[in-house]
Amino acid sequence: MSWKALAISAFLLVVVGAACSGGGEAPYTPQSANFPTDVPACQAFNEFGRYRYVHSFRWFSPLPDDIPDDADAGSPPFALFPNAPTLDFGQTYEGAIINPDRIDLVAKTKDAPDAVLRWVDGQGWTDLGNGWQPIGAQPYNFPPAQVCDAVVKDLDLSAATPSVETVADVEAEHYRFEQVSLDTATRLWEPQSDPGRLLEVWDVEVWLTQDGWPVRLQAKSQAQYPSGRDFFAELSLEISDVNSGDISIEPPTG
């Protein structure tokens, strides 16, 4: 493995490991799609009978052209050092949910094989390309209600004037916010992670249906390490096929 790959792997062990623990302080039941939230717009995801969704995020930090010999690594040091190679990491979760505990999920990680995951009534399986294998109890990463809570919780929707648009054949009110202070990063990726320590201000767009739940949301943030190195993050969530009768999730066979 090259020194560049080793550096990126070390960063991911620290930061992605925290993300995969479920993020934030509020626990949720392993293998459950439900996430406890007091945000009405997000509670809908715990109440739907079934639906499909796509959640993705990306972190990007380019290697600076000039790095001072005494570049500040942070205190305590950040996971990504000032002279580490360019970081370009992303994940996409394409899933279907039958509440609360039937989940069919394809987890796509940039520059890595897809992971197919399924949970049914407390049992879990994964297929990494060589057939289904049982997996032990573990948290379900980034349920839509958690992503929604992390982005929408501290937004003041009354402070924005929405426009009306159609998203996936659903009429929605499109809200835009620029440079708002949010705890999104700490709720999704842990306070001690690089994103959790750096990302405080966000640009956010939310598309709310007439029933008050987000059919789509997008958020972007930019910050700098103490060394001056840039760090960018973006995330999105899209919901479709709410209560569609063609969503079926059963234990795998073979």
N, C-alpha and C positions, 0 to 999 in steps of 0.2 A: 504494500500500500504506500502511496506517495505521501510526503510530508503534508501536502495540501489536503489529501483525504483524511489523514490523521487529525489535522487541526479541525476540520469540519466535523468529523465524528465526535471529537471531544466536546465541541460546542453543543451538538445535538444530544449527547448523553445528559448534559446538564439541563438544557432548556426543553427539549422534546420530552425527556423523561418526566419533567414536571408537568408538561401539558397532558401526557398520557395518564397521569394520576387522577385526572378529572377536573383539575383547575379550581380555583376559588376555595372558599371556606365552607360553603354549604354542601354537605355530602348528599349523595343520592344512591338509591338502591342499585347494587351491581346488577347488570343485565336488564335494567329497566330503562325505558325511553323517557320516563317522567323525571322532571327536575323541579325541585321546589322553588317556586317563584311567587312573589307578591305583585308582580306586574300583570295587570289584566290582559294586556295585549299578548303576553307570553303564556299565560295560563291556558289559552286555547289549545296549544300544542299538547297539553296533558289531557285535554278533553275530547279531541277528535277521536272517532272510532279508528280511522286509519288514514294514512297519507304518504306521499313521497316527498323527498327533499334532496337538495344538494347544498352542502356546506363546504367552503374552501377558504384557505388562508395562505398567505405568502409572506415570508420575511426576506428582505434583501439588504445587504450591506456591502457595497463595493470596496475593494482595497484602495485606499487613497494613493494618489500619485506621490505624495511626499509624506513621510512619517518621521517626525522628530525623534532623535535618539532618546530623549527624555519624555516621550509620549506618556500621558497619564492613563494607566490601565484601570483606574477606578479603585475605590476602597469600600468594601472588599473588591478584589479584581473582578471585572466582568468576564463572562465565559468566552466572549470573542475578544481577543487581544488586538491592540492597535495594528499589528503587522500580520494578522491572520489573513488567509486568502479570502477572496470574495465569497460571501455567503449568499446563496440563492436557494432557499428551501421552501417548499410548498406541499400542502396536502389537500386532497379533495375527498369528501365523504358523500357517496351517492347511496341513498338508503330508502327503504320503505319500512313503515312502522304500523303495527296493529297494537294499539295501546292495551296494557302498559308494557308487556314483556315479550312481544314478538317483533324481532328486528332483523331485517335483511340488509346487509351493508357491504359495499365495496369501498375499501380504503385505498386511495391512490396517493403514493408519495413520490415526489419528484426524484427521478433517477433511481427508482427502486421498483421491484415487482409489486403488482397489486395484491392486496390481501382481501379475500372474500370471507365475511364473518356472518354468522347467523345465531340468533338466540331464540329459543322457543320454550316458554314456561319454565325458566330457570336453568335450562341446559344450553350449552354453547358449542359451536363447531367453527372451524376455520379451514379454508382451502387455499393453500399457497401455491397451487399448481400441480399438486400430486395427490389430489383426492381429499375428501373431508376427513378431518381429525377432530376428536373432542378436545375442548379447552376447559380449564378450570374457571372458577368464578373470578371475574375481573370487571372493573368499571366499563361502562359503555361510553366511549369518548364523544364529547361534544354533542349531546342531544340538542335538537333545535330549540327547546325551551331554555336551555342554558345559554346558547349563543344569543338568542333574543334578549334574555335578561341582561347579559353582559353589555349589550349595545343600547337597549332602549330604556333601561331602568332609570337613568338620571336625565333623560331628555325631557325638555319642557315642550310638549307638542303644541301647547296653546301659544307659544312664542313664534310659531312659523305659520305661514299661509300656504296651504298645499295647493297643488294643481291636480286635476283629475286625469288619470291615465288608465289604460287597460293593460294588465299584466297577466299573461297566460290565460286569456279570456275572462279575467276577473277585473271588475272595475275597482280602482284603488285611488286613494288620495296620496300624492307624492310629496313627502316632507323633506326639506333640505336644511342641514345645519352645517355651519363652518366654524372650525376652531372652537369646539366645545370641550370642556374638561370632563373626562369620563374615566371610570375605573375598569374599562373594558379589558385591558391587558392583564390586570391583576386577577380579574375574575376568570379569565380563560387560561392563562399561562403562568399563574403563580406570582406572588409579589417579588420573590427572590430571583426570578428569571430575568434575562436581559430585557425582553419586551416589557415585563412587569415593572422594572426599575426605570425604563426610559420613556415609555409611551404614555403621555398624559393628555394630549390634545388631539382631537379627532375631527375629521370631516365625515358626516354621516348622511345617508339617504335612506328613507324608510317609506315603503309603499303599504299603506293600511287599507284593508278591505272595509266595506260598509259595516261588517260585523266587528271590526276593530282589531283584527290580527294582521301581522305583516306577511304579505305574500312574497315580499322581497325586501332585503336590507343589504346595504353596502357600507363599509367603513374603511377609512384610510388614515394613517398617522405617520408622522415623520419626526425623528429626534436625532440627537447627536450624543455619541459617547464623550466622556471627558477629554479624550484625545482629539475630538473634532470629527471623528469618523461618523458618517451618516448611517442611520438605520431606518428602513422603511417597512411598513406593514400594511397589509390590506386583507379584508375578509368579506365574505358574502354568504347569504343564505337565501335560498329560493324554495318555495313550497308549492306543491301541485297535487292534483288528484285527491283532494280532501274527501274522505268517505267514499272513495271509488270502490265499487264492488269487484273490480278485477285484481285487487291486491290480496294475495294469499301467501302466507308464510308458514311452511310446515317443516318438520325435521327433515334433514337431507337423507336421501337414500343412496347408498353406494358410495 
